[in-house]
Amino acid sequence: MPGTPLTVFTKPWTEPLPALADKLASLGLDGVELAVRPGYQVEPQDVGRGLPEAARILGERGLKIVSIAGETDERTIEACGEAGVRIIRICAPIDLSVGYLASVDAYRRKFDALLPALERCGVAIGVQNHYGVHVGSAVGLLHMIGKYDPGQVCAVLDMAHCAVDGEPVAMAVDIVKDRLNGLVNFKSAFHHRVNGPEDEAVYKVHWTTHQHAGYSWRELVAALKNISYAGAFCLPAEYSSPAGKGQRMGDDVLPYLRADIAFLRGLMQDSGF
């Protein structure tokens, strides 16, 4: 694999894995973040058998499973270790019925209990910031996971969510630079007003391509280069459907994903990644 692999999150596709692997390899990608979820190619209850098999199938097409989006339990951690997958990416929703701090403490207790398995298997839990009622910013990630060795619990920076929350690129990268462990997301979002100017404003988050992002992909690549970042760039392939009807799925994402791949590849080449 290259020094900076370019991967894609497989969430848009639920088709059989060999066909998906052929499709993603044809896009010039280096690897994937595999969705380990009900209804996908590898389901949580079958992760012990399914994940190593998925790694084999993808590997035959030159693709590595750099990360998964899945459960954080010992069975999944052990399957990741066996399959050579180093990061389980999660987000951290907040339960407002108990409050922010109590929610963060509950995550920490869970992480603490999993530390022996993470260390034994060489796997890390990667916590990604997410807008809304989640740990939503780089500073929130640092507060949540700052006490941990990033080899076991690390930050997965997603500037689209930082931008929606109003956090600047250079500051976000600086905040989590010592908490990163090989995975940063590249996707794009902005707040879109969905009602008329005569009414009290209502906004939704719109997922889009690089040129319409609420932050600069070029600035993010430069900031990561400045800290000598070593790891993968992951494209989550999230693009809003017309008329606000959720996200595009399946091959409907491909025209947008191809444009983002080409743009990011160009930035990587220009910056020496």
PyMOL commands that set and color helices and strands:
alter all, ss='L'
color gray80, all
select helices_A, chain A and resi 17-26+44-60+74-83+100-121+138-145+159-165+169-176+210-212+217-226+242-244+250-271
alter helices_A, ss='H'
color red, helices_A
select strands_A, chain A and resi 6-9+31-35+64-69+87-91+124-128+153-158+180-185+188-193+203-208+232-235
alter strands_A, ss='S'
color yellow, strands_A
deselect
rebuild
show_as cartoon
